[in-house]
Every structure is written in C-alpha cells, then in structure tokens.
Amino acid sequence: MMFLLRALRAESLKLKNTLALRLCIIAPLVIVTLLVLQAIVGHQPKVLPGGARAWVNFVSACFALWALLMLPLFVTLESALIAGLEHSERQWKHLLVLPVPRSAYYMAKLIALLGLVLLASLLFGMVFVPLGGLVLVRFDIGGMAGVPPMALIAELSVKVYFAAMFIMALHTWIAIRWRSFTVAVAIGMSATVMGFLIGQSRFGPYFPWTMPAQALAPEAPFNTVLLLRIGGALLCTAVASNRFTRREVD
C-alpha cells in the first residue's frame, strides 16, 4: 500500500498542467455545447413548453452522445496520454528495475485513469448538463422550463461511469502494453466505430465499448450492469497486472 500511494503521488505530479487534465473539462463541455447549439438552431417558437419532459429529453440526449461516442474516445485518449508519460522517454526501463512492486506502477496508472474519467463525468453530469439546460430555459428554447432533474442526472452519471470501468481496464492494459500512441488510439477509435453497429445487435450489452450506452437502456437492471461490467474490469485488471509484473525489461 505504501508503494502504491507513492506511485499515485508521482502520477498526480506528472499530470499537473497536462493535456490529459485539461481534456477532463474540454471533452464534456464540447458535448453539452453542441447539443445546446443544436437546440438553439432548430428552435421552433410555436412549440408549447414541455417543462419536466423537455428536461428529461435534453438530459437523455446529452448522456446518449456522451456514453456512446465521447466517453469511449475520451478513455482511449486519456489512457494513451497517461501511459505515454513513460513511453515517450523510455521511463519504463528505469522504473521497472527499481525495488518497487511492479503492480504498484500498473495500479497507479489505472487509478489515475479512473480518477480522470470520474472528474470528467462529474463535470459533465453535475455541472455542464444542468448549466446547458438552464441556458435553454433562460432563452425559452425547446420548451425547457423549471429546474434540472438532478436525481435523474446523478443516476445516469453513476450507471455510465460504472459501465465504463471495463473499457478503462482494457485501455490501461492496451496503452501500457504497446509503446506506440497510434496503436492505442487506433484500437479505441476502431472499437468505438464498431460499437455503432454492434450496439444495435444482441451483442451490444457484451461489447465493452458499448457498455456505457447500454447502461442507459431503461430495461437494463443496475445489478446486472455492476456484475458484468465491474466483473470484467476486475478480471482484465488481474490478468493485465500479472502480465505486466512478468514483463521483460529491454
């Protein structure tokens, strides 16, 4: 535990003033801004106010776009940037010969990714989505009225975050396993594009990159989400960490 805490402290210092940290603000803000602009451009003045229903529609649209498209790409890029801190300067060769359990380095990278995605998810759900909706309320766009449904937003935020743990575990492994930034990003981009087709099939709930979007389905039980997604993340982490500890230093 002491070694892990030291590794985490080192990760936090490395991430200061980096693109990985700034993306936690940029990525969620882009999604909400696009949907607000879309609502403003497509506004029809004769539409009657929808009130609470309009809020639900706006929140659902934001989370659908976030979970299906932006979140998988965000995890892909963040994991590649975190691992790239060592790959770019060949720091692994130095770190892996130190008298520190290798699993501490691996878990520190994974926890750093979990933390960054959590930060982005909180900013997206608890800050940007309500603010975006309030902008539409202020200008009477799309029938928006009233206050944000914070209970619904919190519920969707939790579901999507836990459902994304599997791809976070996978991309930590991928980004650390291959030195090439291009390989890590190409895998994530390809899998996200494949998710548009696979997500519409019966295999959607089992494809890691569509799991966050599948968690938004009303018929998806939360217990099943926890079991399948978190169970897969734990299994992936156990296998990847074991492989990492046996890694040859070249």
N, C-alpha and C positions, 0 to 999 in steps of 0.2 A: 504493500500500500504506500509506503514511503517513497519508493521509486516511482510509482505511478503519479503521485502528487507532484514530484519534482518534474516529471516528464510533462505533466499538464501545465505546470507553471511555465516551462520552456515554450510550450505550444502557444500559450496566451501571449507571451512576449513576442514570438515570431509573427503573430497575426496582427499586431498593432499597426495601424495605418497601411494595411494591405488591401488589395482589390477584393480578396475573399471577404473581408469585413464590410467593405462598402457595398458589396453586392447584396448583403442582407437588407439593405434599405432600397437599393435600386430595383431589384427583381420584383418584390411585392408591389412597390409603388407603380411600376410600369403596368401591371395587370389592372389595378384599380383605375389608373388614369385612362387607359384605353377604353374601359367599359363606361366610365363617366363621359368621355368624349363621344362614344358611340350613342349613348342615351341622349346627349345634347343635340347631336347632328340629326338623329332620327326622331326628334321630339315632334309630337302631334298635339297642338294646343287643344283640340276638341276632345281629347281623351279624358274621361272622368277620373278623378283622384282614386287611386287604388288603396291608399293607406298602408295597412299592415301587409296586405297581399303584395303590393309593389315592393315593399322592403324584402320580403321573402324571395321574390323573383330576382331582385338585384343581388342579394347575398348568395343565392344559389348559382347565379351566372358567374359571379366572382370566384367562388370556390371550385366550380367546374373547370374553368380555364386554368386556375392555379394548380389544381390537383392533376389534371390530365396533361397539361403542356409545360407550364413553367417549373413546377416543383421537380419533376424528373431531370430536366435540363439544369436546374439550379444545383441539385445534388451532384450531378455529373461534373459540373464546372468547379464547385467548391471542393470536392474530393480531390480532383486533379490539381487544384491550386495548393491545397494543404500538403499533399504528397510531394508536389513539385518543389517545395522549400528544401527538401533533402536531395531530390533527384538532380536538380539543376547544378548544384555544387558538389555532387557526389559525396554528400554528408553521410549517407548510409555506411560507407566504408569505414568512416571514423566512429560512428555511433555503435555499430554492431560489434566492435572489438572492445568496448568499454565494459567494466564489471557491473553491468546493469541487466536485469532480465529483459530479454528482447520483447517479451509480451507487454512490458510496460510501454515501450515505444508504440507498439501496434494499438493498444487500447487508448493511448493518449490521442492518436490520430482519429480513431473512431469517435471518442468522446468529444473531441474538438468539432468534428463534423456534426454530431448530434446537437451540440450547443449552438452552432451557427444556424442550422436549419430551424431549431427551436426559436431562436431570436427572430429569424425572418418570418416564421409562422405567427409569432405573437404580434409583430409589427403589422403583418398583413391582416390578420383577423381582428385584433383588438384595437388597431389604430386606423389603418388606411381604409378598410372597408366601411367602418362607421363614418369616417370623415368624407369619403366619396359619396355615400348615401346622403349625408347632411348637405353636401353641395347641391345635390339634385333636389332636396327638399327646399333649400333656400331659394332656388330659382324655379320651383314648381315644375320640375321636369319628370315626365313619365308617371305622373300620378303619385309621386313619393310624398308621404306625409307622416308625421309622428316621429317617434324616436327609434333608434336602431334596436333590432331584436337580439340583444347581447347574449341571451341564453342559447339561442339557435347558433349564433356565431361561435360561441365557446364550444358548443357540442361538435360542430363541424370541424373546428380547429383541432380538437383532440383526436377525432376519428382520423382525419387526414394525416396528422403527424405520426400517430402510431402505425398507420398503414404504410407509411413511407419508410419505416425502420428497416424493412427488408432490402430496399434498394440502397439505403445508406450503408448497410453492412456489405452489400455486394460491391458498391463502388469504392469503398475504402480498400477492399481487397484488390480490385482491379487497378486502382491508382497506385497502390504501393507495389504491386507485382510487376507492372511494366513501367520502365523509365520514361517512355515516350508519352508526352502530354497528348499528342494526336491520337494515340491508341485509346487512351482512357476516354477522351471526349467523343471519338467516333463510335465507340461501343454504346455510350449513353444516348447519343443522338439517334443512332440506328434503332436502338431498342424503343426509344420514345416514338419514333415514326411508326414502327411496327405495332406499337400499342394502340394506334388509332384503328387498326383493323382487328387486332386480337381482342381489344376491349369490347367489341361488338359481338364477339362469339362466346361460346360457352366456356372458353378457356380464359376469358377476361379476369375472373377472380383469382386465377392461379399464376398469372403473369406478373412478375414483380413490379414492372414499370407502370402497370395499370391498376395496381392495388390501391393507391391513394384515391383514384377516381371511383373505383368500385365501392370504396367505403362510404361514398356519398349516396349510394342507392338506398332508398327507403326500406327495401326488403333485406338489406344486409345486416344481420344481427351483430351487435358490437362485440359480443363474446367470441364469435367466430372470427372476426377481424383480429382480435387480440391473439387468439390461438394460432391462426395461420401465419399472420404477418410477423408477430414477435417471435414465434417459434422458429420460423425460417431465418430470422435475423440472428437469433442465438446460435442456431446450428451453423450458419455461414460464418459467424464470428469465431466459433470454436475451431472449425476446420482451417480457416484462414490464419488464425493466430498460431495454430500448430505448425502450419507450413512455413510461416514467417520465422518461427524460432529455429527451424532447421535450415534456414537459408544460408547458402554459401556466400562468403564474403570474397568478392573478386576485385 
